[in-house]
Amino acid sequence: MSNWIYGAPRIAFISGGGSGIGRQIARALVGEGTSVALFDLKVEAGVLDELRALRKRPEQRIEVFNVDISKAADVDDAVESAVARLGAPDFAFNSAGILRTALFTELPAETFELVVRINLLGSRNFAAGVLRHMPQGGHLVLVASLSGIMGGYTQAAYCASKFGVVGLAEVLRLEQKPRGIDVSVVCPGEIATPLLTYERQHGSKVTEALNATAGVLTVEEAVDGILRGLRKREYMITPGVRARLLRAMARKTSGLLRWMTDQTLAKTLQAQSR
């Protein structure tokens, strides 16, 4: 018996489905009998083979659409093609995103713009594309971050983009309710994905120390928590107890959270200067 309150999705469109959270969400859905369309710059052949091997029904379809999520017209075309092949999605999950870090005064304008274009405008493009086709009872999910609720050291572009995603989700939740479409926004802490690997290789140790408060989840742990929220159609979903505590503090006791963050920042900078 399905533990989704409206039953498992019949057709799911997933951006960023070639790796990380998107890939793991796709695995879970295919295992529940869902046909899936993956949207990404590139999806390795092994990913497609893996998903097809998980199919529960012979009529299940797994399709790949190579697209740059930041290009609205291309996303529209890819979504149209996916609808023609699989049908209209009753579930859509946008997880395409990038992370680039540096002190704001050292962050090139082009890099800032790139992050916003992919994370925020990409969310807009995917949502606009799928909502044209999504039927009543559908569910749209945008992946933001704890960095869409609280600031992060060296993460000006990332936070600006993810705060924007949270704001977009708030509006879409209201606007789509009369259509019978639910909207969720996922705000996790750090997850062991290629984004985190990039951050550890290129980012600041101060950022790492500050973000350690929320802990790091494996992709499997994070997706298990995300799926629990999606099955209940919760609006804001944050996997992990520590991350949920930080989210609550950011929204209810923001002054205390800023004080705690300032203390950690001062101690980390002092330790680095020794």
C-alpha positions as CSV (number, residue, x, y, z in Angstrom):
1,M,0.0,0.0,0.0
2,S,1.4,3.4,-0.9
3,N,2.2,5.8,1.9
4,W,1.6,8.9,-0.3
5,I,-1.5,10.6,0.8
6,Y,-2.7,10.8,-2.8
7,G,-0.9,7.7,-4.0
8,A,2.5,7.6,-5.6
9,P,3.0,10.0,-8.6
10,R,2.1,8.6,-12.0
11,I,4.5,10.8,-14.0
12,A,7.4,12.8,-12.5
13,F,9.6,15.4,-14.1
14,I,12.9,15.9,-12.3
15,S,15.5,18.5,-13.0
16,G,19.1,17.9,-11.9
17,G,18.1,14.2,-12.2
18,G,21.6,13.1,-13.3
19,S,23.2,13.2,-9.9
20,G,22.8,14.0,-6.2
21,I,19.3,14.5,-4.7
22,G,17.5,14.5,-8.1
23,R,19.0,11.1,-9.0
24,Q,18.1,9.6,-5.6
25,I,14.5,11.0,-5.8
26,A,14.2,9.4,-9.3
27,R,15.4,6.1,-7.9
28,A,12.8,6.1,-5.2
29,L,9.9,7.1,-7.5
30,V,10.8,4.6,-10.2
31,G,10.8,1.9,-7.5
32,E,7.2,2.9,-6.7
33,G,6.1,2.5,-10.3
34,T,6.4,6.1,-11.5
35,S,7.4,7.1,-15.0
36,V,10.2,9.7,-14.9
37,A,11.6,12.3,-17.2
38,L,15.0,13.6,-16.2
39,F,16.2,17.1,-17.2
40,D,19.9,17.9,-16.9
41,L,22.9,19.2,-18.9
42,K,24.1,15.6,-19.1
43,V,22.9,12.2,-17.7
44,E,25.3,9.4,-17.8
45,A,24.2,6.2,-19.5
46,G,24.8,4.3,-16.3
47,V,22.2,6.4,-14.5
48,L,19.6,5.6,-17.2
49,D,20.4,1.9,-17.1
50,E,20.2,1.9,-13.3
51,L,16.7,3.5,-13.3
52,R,15.4,1.3,-16.0
53,A,16.5,-1.8,-14.0
54,L,14.4,-0.5,-11.1
55,R,11.1,-0.4,-13.0
56,K,8.1,-2.2,-11.5
57,R,5.8,-2.1,-14.5
58,P,6.6,-2.9,-18.1
59,E,4.9,0.3,-19.3
60,Q,7.0,2.6,-17.1
61,R,9.0,5.1,-19.1
62,I,12.3,6.6,-18.2
63,E,13.3,9.5,-20.5
64,V,16.2,11.9,-20.5
65,F,16.1,15.5,-21.8
66,N,19.4,17.4,-22.0
67,V,18.7,21.0,-21.3
68,D,20.3,24.1,-19.7
69,I,17.9,25.0,-16.9
70,S,18.8,28.7,-17.1
71,K,17.4,29.0,-20.6
72,A,13.7,29.5,-20.4
73,A,12.8,28.7,-24.1
74,D,14.9,25.6,-24.0
75,V,13.3,24.4,-20.8
76,D,9.8,25.1,-22.3
77,D,10.8,23.0,-25.3
78,A,12.1,20.1,-23.2
79,V,9.0,20.1,-21.1
80,E,6.8,20.1,-24.1
81,S,8.7,17.1,-25.5
82,A,8.5,15.3,-22.2
83,V,4.7,15.8,-22.1
84,A,4.4,14.5,-25.6
85,R,6.3,11.3,-24.7
86,L,5.1,10.6,-21.2
87,G,2.1,12.7,-20.5
88,A,1.5,15.6,-18.1
89,P,3.4,15.4,-14.8
90,D,1.5,15.1,-11.6
91,F,4.8,15.6,-9.7
92,A,7.7,17.9,-10.6
93,F,10.9,18.3,-8.6
94,N,13.5,21.0,-9.4
95,S,16.9,20.2,-7.9
96,A,19.3,21.6,-10.5
97,G,21.7,24.0,-8.9
98,I,25.3,25.2,-8.4
99,L,27.4,26.6,-5.6
100,R,30.2,29.1,-5.9
101,T,31.7,30.7,-2.8
102,A,34.0,33.6,-2.0
103,L,33.9,36.7,0.1
104,F,31.4,39.1,-1.5
105,T,34.1,41.7,-2.2
106,E,36.1,39.0,-4.1
107,L,33.2,37.4,-6.0
108,P,33.1,38.4,-9.7
109,A,29.9,39.8,-10.9
110,E,29.8,37.1,-13.6
111,T,29.9,34.4,-11.0
112,F,27.2,36.0,-8.9
113,E,25.0,36.2,-11.9
114,L,25.7,32.6,-13.0
115,V,24.6,31.3,-9.6
116,V,21.4,33.4,-9.6
117,R,20.7,32.4,-13.2
118,I,20.9,28.7,-12.5
119,N,19.5,28.5,-9.0
120,L,16.7,31.1,-9.1
121,L,15.9,31.7,-12.7
122,G,16.3,27.9,-13.3
123,S,13.6,27.4,-10.6
124,R,11.4,29.9,-12.3
125,N,11.9,28.3,-15.7
126,F,11.2,24.8,-14.6
127,A,8.1,25.8,-12.6
128,A,6.8,27.8,-15.5
129,G,7.3,25.0,-17.9
130,V,5.6,22.3,-15.8
131,L,2.8,24.3,-14.4
132,R,1.4,24.9,-17.9
133,H,0.7,21.1,-18.0
134,M,0.3,20.0,-14.4
135,P,-3.3,18.7,-13.6
136,Q,-5.3,19.3,-10.5
137,G,-3.9,17.3,-7.6
138,G,-0.3,17.9,-8.9
139,H,2.7,18.6,-6.7
140,L,5.5,21.0,-7.5
141,V,8.7,20.9,-5.5
142,L,11.5,23.5,-5.5
143,V,14.8,22.7,-3.8
144,A,16.2,25.7,-1.9
145,S,18.5,25.3,1.2
146,L,18.9,26.4,4.8
147,S,20.9,29.1,3.0
148,G,17.6,30.3,1.7
149,I,16.6,31.1,5.3
150,M,19.8,32.1,7.0
151,G,23.0,33.8,5.7
152,G,26.2,31.8,5.1
153,Y,29.8,33.1,5.2
154,T,31.2,33.4,1.6
155,Q,27.8,32.4,0.2
156,A,26.4,35.7,-1.0
157,A,25.4,34.5,-4.4
158,Y,24.1,31.1,-3.2
159,C,22.1,32.7,-0.4
160,A,20.7,35.4,-2.6
161,S,19.5,32.8,-5.1
162,K,18.1,30.4,-2.5
163,F,16.3,33.2,-0.5
164,G,14.8,33.9,-3.9
165,V,13.7,30.3,-4.4
166,V,12.0,30.3,-1.0
167,G,10.2,33.6,-1.9
168,L,9.1,32.1,-5.3
169,A,7.8,29.0,-3.6
170,E,5.8,31.1,-1.1
171,V,4.1,32.9,-4.0
172,L,3.5,29.7,-6.0
173,R,2.0,28.0,-3.0
174,L,-0.7,30.7,-2.8
175,E,-1.3,31.1,-6.5
176,Q,-1.6,27.4,-7.3
177,K,-3.8,26.5,-4.4
178,P,-7.0,27.5,-6.3
179,R,-5.9,25.1,-9.0
180,G,-5.6,22.2,-6.6
181,I,-1.8,22.1,-7.0
182,D,0.4,21.8,-3.9
183,V,3.9,23.5,-3.7
184,S,6.7,22.4,-1.4
185,V,10.1,23.9,-0.9
186,V,13.0,21.8,0.4
187,C,15.5,23.6,2.7
188,P,18.2,21.1,3.7
189,G,21.5,21.7,5.4
190,E,24.7,20.3,3.9
191,I,24.3,17.0,2.0
192,A,27.2,14.9,0.7
193,T,26.6,15.7,-3.0
194,P,29.0,17.1,-5.7
195,L,28.1,20.6,-4.5
196,L,29.5,19.9,-1.1
197,T,32.6,18.3,-2.6
198,Y,33.2,21.5,-4.5
199,E,32.7,23.6,-1.4
200,R,35.2,21.5,0.6
201,Q,37.8,21.8,-2.2
202,H,37.4,25.5,-2.9
203,G,35.6,27.0,0.0
204,S,36.5,28.7,3.3
205,K,37.3,26.7,6.5
206,V,35.3,29.4,8.2
207,T,32.2,28.5,6.2
208,E,32.8,24.8,7.0
209,A,33.0,25.5,10.7
210,L,29.8,27.6,10.6
211,N,27.9,25.1,8.6
212,A,28.9,22.2,10.9
213,T,26.2,23.2,13.3
214,A,23.6,21.7,11.0
215,G,25.6,18.5,10.4
216,V,26.1,16.7,7.0
217,L,23.6,14.1,5.8
218,T,24.3,11.5,3.2
219,V,22.2,11.7,0.0
220,E,20.2,8.7,1.1
221,E,19.5,10.1,4.6
222,A,18.5,13.5,3.1
223,V,16.2,11.9,0.5
224,D,14.5,9.7,3.1
225,G,13.7,12.8,5.1
226,I,12.6,14.7,2.0
227,L,10.3,11.9,0.9
228,R,8.6,11.7,4.3
229,G,7.7,15.4,3.9
230,L,6.7,15.0,0.2
231,R,4.4,12.1,1.0
232,K,2.5,14.3,3.5
233,R,2.7,17.3,1.1
234,E,4.3,19.5,3.7
235,Y,5.2,23.0,2.5
236,M,8.7,23.5,3.9
237,I,10.8,20.3,4.3
238,T,14.1,20.1,6.1
239,P,15.7,16.7,6.6
240,G,17.8,16.2,9.7
241,V,17.0,17.1,13.4
242,R,19.9,19.6,13.7
243,A,19.0,21.3,10.5
244,R,15.3,21.6,11.5
245,L,16.4,23.1,14.8
246,L,18.4,25.7,13.0
247,R,15.5,26.5,10.6
248,A,13.2,27.0,13.6
249,M,15.8,29.3,15.2
250,A,16.2,31.3,12.0
251,R,12.5,31.9,11.8
252,K,11.6,32.3,15.5
253,T,14.7,33.4,17.4
254,S,16.8,35.0,14.7
255,G,18.6,37.3,17.1
256,L,19.9,34.4,19.2
257,L,21.0,32.5,16.1
258,R,22.9,35.5,14.8
259,W,24.6,35.8,18.2
260,M,25.6,32.1,18.2
261,T,26.9,32.4,14.6
262,D,28.9,35.5,15.5
263,Q,30.5,33.7,18.4
264,T,31.5,30.7,16.1
265,L,32.8,33.1,13.5
266,A,35.0,35.0,16.0
267,K,36.4,31.7,17.5
268,T,37.1,30.3,14.0
269,L,38.9,33.4,12.8
270,Q,40.9,33.6,16.0
271,A,42.0,30.0,15.6
272,Q,43.0,30.6,12.0
273,S,45.2,33.6,13.0
274,R,47.3,31.7,15.5
